[in-house]
Structures are given as structure tokens and as C-alpha cells.
Amino acid sequence: MSSTGSNKGSAAARARLRRRGPQSAPEPGPRGSTPPMLRRRREAAPTAPQPEQPLATPTVRGLPTAPFPGPPAEAALRYGQQTEGSLLDVVKVAIAILDTSGRVVLWSPAAEQLLGWPSELLVGRRIEELMIDEQLIADTRAAIQDTLRHGNWHGLTALRHREGPRVPVEARISLLVDGDGTPFLQVALAEAATVRAVERDLAVRDALFEQSPLGIAILDTDLRYTAVNQTLAEMNGLSAEDHVGRTTGETLPERAADEITAIQRQVLATGEPVIDVTLAAPSTARSGFRSISYSRMTDRAGKVLGISGTVMDVTDRYRAVAKVEHARRRLSLLNEFGSRVGDLLDASRIAQELAGAVVPRLADFAAAILLQAVAHGDDLPRHGHDRRTSLLQLGVASVQDGAEVEVMLRRGARITFAEDSAFGRVLRTGVPELLTSPAELSDLSYPGDPKVQAAHDLGVHSRLVVPLRARGIVIGLLVVSRCGYREGFDRDDLAFTVELADRAGSSLDNARLYARERTAALTLQRTLLPQQVPQPTGVEVAYRYVPGSSGTEVGGDWFDVIPLPGERTALVVGDVMGHGLRAAATMGRLRTAVRTLAGLDLAPDVLLRHVHELADDLAQGPDEALLATCVYVVFDPATRRLTATKAGHIPPVLVVPKEPVEEIPRIGSALTGGVGQILDLPSGAPLGVGGVPFESMELEIPEGSLLALCTDGLVESRDKDLDVGLGRLLSVLEQPYASIQQACEAVLETMEQGREPDDVALLVARLGRGQAGTPTAGWTLPAEPTAVSRARRLVRGTLTEWGVEELTDTAELLVSELVTNSVRYASAPIGVRLTLGDTLLVEISDPLPDPPRERHAAEADEGGRGLELVRRLALRWGTRAEGMGKVVWFELTLGGEPVPEAESLYAL
């Protein structure tokens, strides 16, 4: 269309305008006055308020609410289709037509909405009437003239709204010429604030879309790209133009595209956004890891337009996080290993825990190899290691099983090596080695080692040989290996393995010291316990001693079987409070004191009283008091009487046969079972405490009864009463067993699993009359002078009957002397008893409690030589308390010859 025209054309145009519009328009009045036409129409207008025009939708700050896609796919564009929610709804453009003098010829409805002036009020009027001041009027006239000269003009101006406020607008004026050549001015008006907001949003869009470091993609409802920025194009290794119209599956490798497409479909279907999903980057120009986010797009009417997505390269972040997580897992492994071996004091278990800790988290195969000295608790070698160093493979772990694994990782195998091998170098220098090449892997121990060939068959391609150190001395090796497709070890793996090995080395050295101290403590304790337990007459003994499970903290538990005169037997069990070497040493002194006092044939309560008086000398140190418990039992097979006392100890347990035993049980015969009871002895205070007197209890027991003495470690537990343990002990001993030894084993097998880690001493004795056929004779004589001659006759007749006439003279002489003493000082019946065993035992009893005193008689004295004769002629002699009185006894050796001195004295 030309910008100029003839006068004829202009006249025709004006005629048409006159026919359509008002015939004439008055000139505008003075500034500030209302034109007459406008004044008349305003006066004629109804006074009712005018309906408010709908407000324009507010502009969204930041990103535009509707996307700005790039070139659309042709399939998505249909002409004639009614659109909803387009950009024109945001930026409303008002159109007005002016003639060359600035009069309004046409006023569009959009202009009415923008400024509030209806067309019937403005058509035919100058546009200047909407100007606010003279400067704007002058600028408008200049703009019209500029448009007439150049064909267009655009700029900012301000128009007055009908309601009074000033409306800044952006105006574009274009010169139009109709078919007759008449010129007109087309004025396009838009609210300046809205235009500036749209321009700002477009600038933000450009900055975000084109300059963003994030990859941005816009996809339609068919999940085809409509736009991508250059960043995403570079990530995918494909130009932006090649993305448009294609799906993700057509632009990315199949494996990566499937996962991303599934996420896109989910977002499009549900409308729920997916944010920050980390995926491995496809195998394109930029590999690594990516974070993807997708959200669904809708227009202002709610219609789904597609989805938008952002892709961020998070390779560095992912690797940093992975590195931190890797460090965290390794720190966790160190802490876990420390907690698992922190309370272990066994080198073999620590070695196994070490191997198990690194498989499979660090390696596929692991072996912990220790010096034999470490495994056995010996001293560390002071010289360097060489091929003669004895190594044991005590800890092994593997991700698989098989013959090759058994060859390479046999637990307990003895390891040999050449001095110039990897094993030899690490043992000698303490420097760890990383083996990766075939030559290095083959040079592990010695040429031709089947373990090396087995590792080759298993596909081992990387190996670490790390020293286990303690106090600067290499005490073993940790060997870890990887095979198959797993990556080889690196320097970080080596540093971590060294740290793990150092922690294990400290634990292994502690275990070695523990084993050494435990061995020393157990050795001391065993030397202080009975080396040989006798089997006295009338008593069959079985015992068990179990050291505590708390290592060097051995206890002071002990037991003893002491033969006493008169075929009697003392059974003792005690427990020194405390643990360790000092407790064991105190136990040894206490046992020696009890055994020494038992040789004096003291009554049980008297013996414990004397031991208590020695408490200060038996204590572990000058600042520590003796605190020990003890139970002391004396059994006399001739009378089947049991005398027992205790000092704060566990009470004995007695099991009586259900039926009377007719025959004397043989040694090693079966136990028939019975009914058990706990002997309720007077408690007595522990030795070293005092304040409570020791009392004895005497009872007669049936033939074949079973007596059990034990320490508290057998029956006590953390969460149960002592009565529960004693009841369990009773129920076990009441059962029949093939032998007394089997009964002991049964008792130990039923020990409480949750018991305290204390020593256990168990002493079980089957009590009876002694061996069958043992001759015994006894009489009770009045305390009269005739008792002496009667005693001699009874002794002579009995010994003749037994066939030991060679003992008659000596026995008569000594019996005569002892009975004479009893007749002289006692006022109650006198007892005489003979027992023939390996020796002839003669016992003289009377109710006088004071023991006889031996004195040296002068040549002129008529008496005082009785006890001297007993001392000289008897094999052994002694005295003991019995009930309220005493017993004086002596033993004669079978086959002995009379002493001449004795014969002469007897003749006198």
C-alpha cells in the first residue's frame, strides 16, 4: 500500500467517512474545557454508574506463566483453530484510526477497555483531547508529522482515562492509504507497564533458556522436543535443531532413554513433578551423572501443553558425595572392626574377624597370617624375620568356595616363603606392597607355591600385602585380593588397609600378652593345686577344675583330699576372693595352711578357727585383708560318720541311695542314683572376716552316699538365685551314672551359659565302709584298773585271730600305756578300736577333751614314759578331738620286730 495518494482519492475517502461517521466535528475549545459534543453527551448520559470494565490479567513476575517455545512442529499448527489463553490475552493491543489532522476515525473495543472512552464519544474528535498537558499535545503533533514523513513512529506517551487517572501507553503509529489514496494513521496502543513486563519476562526467558548452565527442554504432549537450549544439546551430543520434533528415545541411547521416557510419561500422566533424580549419563560426548527434573505445563485455561525439564550435570557433586560416602563406609568398617575385636583376647578369633571384615566390602579374598609366637602367646622375636620364621594362616575369608579356594585359604596352614618374595620383603621391612602385574602376583611367597597357582586360576588380578605391626615389630601379614571384573586396588585402598592392619596389630599384641599372662597364671594355679589326688579307704573321689573364661583373671578356687589317721579322709573346697596371680598365690598359701593343720588331726571347726587366726599372714598384701570361703569335711569310713563345717561357702550336697546298699561298692562301679539334699551347715563367716564362730555338724550317712563340694562359679549366674543352681546340681547328681567320673562330666555340662566367667572347682566323693575284708574290732571298757589287763587280752586275742602275732607284744605294750593314762585321768568308759589295713591302726578314746602331753621322764621317775614309748615304737601317732572327748591313735607296720628296749620296759 502506497503512503501517498491523489486528491481525488482523499475526497472519496472523506465522503465515505462522512457517511459512516458524524457530518462535522467542532473545533476543540480552549485547553481544559470540555468539547461541546462531549459535554452534551455527558449531560444526556444517565446518572447510573457505568459498569466497570474487566481488568487485564496481572503480569507474572519472573518466568512467564506460558512457555515461549521455539519453532513448533508442523503437525501442532492448525489454522482457523480457536485459541485460548494466548499472549494476546496478556498484552492487549488497542487500535485507533486517525486522519492526518489527528481526528479519531475509528476507536476499537480494545481501546475502549484500555482508556474507558466509548467510540461514540471520540470518533470525529482530535486525539489531543486525551492528552494531559501541552507538552504531550506538542509531542503528539510532532509524532503525526513524523509518521506522515517517514511512514511510522513509535514511542511512549500518556493518555487520560475517562475516570481521570493517567495511563502510560506505548504507541505505534503507521501510515495507511486506502484505495482512493487517502492517507490515514493507524495507532496501536498498549499499556506500557504490561509491555515492559512482557519484555522483561522475555529477557528472563532468554537468559534462562539460552544462557543457563542447566540443560532445558520443552516437550509437547507426544513427548517430542519443541525446544532445547544449547547446554542440553551439548550434553546429549546433538545439535538443538536435531532435537526438535524427536523423542528422547530418538536422541539418546536406548538404555538411558527408556528410563528417562518412563519418568516423562509419569509426569505427563499424573502432573506430579519429578525433582532431582540422579541417573548415569548416557554414553555420549559428556559421560558422568545427571540430575533430571520434569514438570507438566498447562496454559491459563488448564489445557496440558506438554512438559518442561531441566538437566544438570552433577558428576562432580556425585563423585564428591560418593567419595564422602566411600570414606564414611570405610570409617564405619574401622569402627565396626574395632568394636568386634575390642573385647576379644584370642589371636585366632581376631585374625578371623580381620579377614571377615574386609570381605566382600574391600576384597574378594583375605588371609590373616600370624607369627607362631603371637598365636601361642610367646615373646616376640628380637631378631629380623627370615625364611625360618614360622607363620600360621589363622584367618581366612572368601566370596566363593571351591577346591582352589581351599588350596589358597586353608585355615591353620603353615606358611613358608622365600626371603626375596613379597612376603619376605614385607616381613623384613614392614613396608606394604601393591601387587598388580603378573610377575608381582607370581612372586608372592616362593616359586611353585600351589597357593599362587590357585589364585591365578581364581582370576586374582590385584593384591595387597600389608604388615601387621605391634610395638614397631611385624607380627604377621594381611593379604587381600581382588578378582574378576572388580577394579584393582589403588593407593587409597592401600592406605586404608594399612590403617585397618595397624588397629588389628594392637589387638593381636594384646591377645598375645593376654595369652602369655594367662598361661603363667594357669601354670601357677595348677602347681598350687593337688598334683595327685589320693583314693583313701572308704572314699572314691572324682574332681574337675575349670579355669575362668576371663583370661589372666584366674580365680583362687581350690580343692584338696587329705588322708587322715584312722583311715579317715578330709575333703576341702575353698575360694579366695579376687582374681589374678595374687589371688592364685594366696590360694596356694591357704591350701598349704589347711593341709598342715589337717595333719595335726584337728576338728574341722578348730581347724578353720586356726586358719582364720592366720588371715593376716595369708593376705595378698599388707594393705589387703584375706577374704576366702571354705568348706571342710572329715569322713570316717569305720563309723560312716561325717563331720562338716564351713566358712561362708556354698553348702555341700549329699545324695543318699534310694535303697540300702548290701555290698561295698567297688572303685569305678556304677552309681545307682538316689535322693539329694543340701546339708544345712552352720553358716560361719568367711575366713578373714571374723565375728561368727565356726561350728561343726556331725551325721551318720548310709553306705554308697554321694557327697559333692563345689565353688560358686558352678551354681551362680547373673540373673538367677543361688538356690536355682543348687537345685540343678541336685537334680543332676540324683540320676544314675556309669561311674562317678561320668557324674562329674554331667554336672559340668549343665552349667548355666550366662554364668559369671569364674573358676569352677568340683569335688565328688562316694562314701562307704572301705574295701571289703578290712578287719576291724572295737570294745568299750570301764574306767577301772582292770581295764588295762582286759585290753591287753583283747588285743592279743584279736591279733592272733588276724594272723599278725608279730605285732602282739608292741601293740599290747602301747595299748597298756594309753589305757592306763585314760583310767588315771578319765571318769567315763574307754574305747579301744583296732583296724588292720596296710598298717595296724590302734585308737584309744576317752571323754577327757585335753590331749595327752608328752614329757621327758627322769631316771628316778616311776611314770611319764608312756607317750615316749608310743613315739619310739609306732610308725605314726597322734591325737584328735572327737565329740566332747579325744582319741589317741598310733600305727604299727606289718611285719615289724619287737624292740629290745620295749621288751625290757614291758617286763618291768
PyMOL commands that set and color helices and strands:
alter all, ss='L'
color gray80, all
select helices_A, chain A and resi 7-20+36-44+74-76+87-89+109-115+119-122+127-130+134-150+192-211+230-236+240-243+248-251+254-270+315-341+347-358+372-376+403-408+422-429+438-442+450-457+491-528+581-598+604-613+615-618+712-715+722-733+740-749+786-802+805-825+866-873+900-907
alter helices_A, ss='H'
color red, helices_A
select strands_A, chain A and resi 93-98+104-107+152-160+166-177+183-191+215-219+225-228+274-280+289-298+304-313+365-371+391-398+413-415+433-435+460-470+473-483+539-546+555-564+568-579+628-636+641-647+653-657+674-678+697-700+705-710+760-767+776-781+830-836+839-846+876-882+885-893
alter strands_A, ss='S'
color yellow, strands_A
deselect
rebuild
show_as cartoon
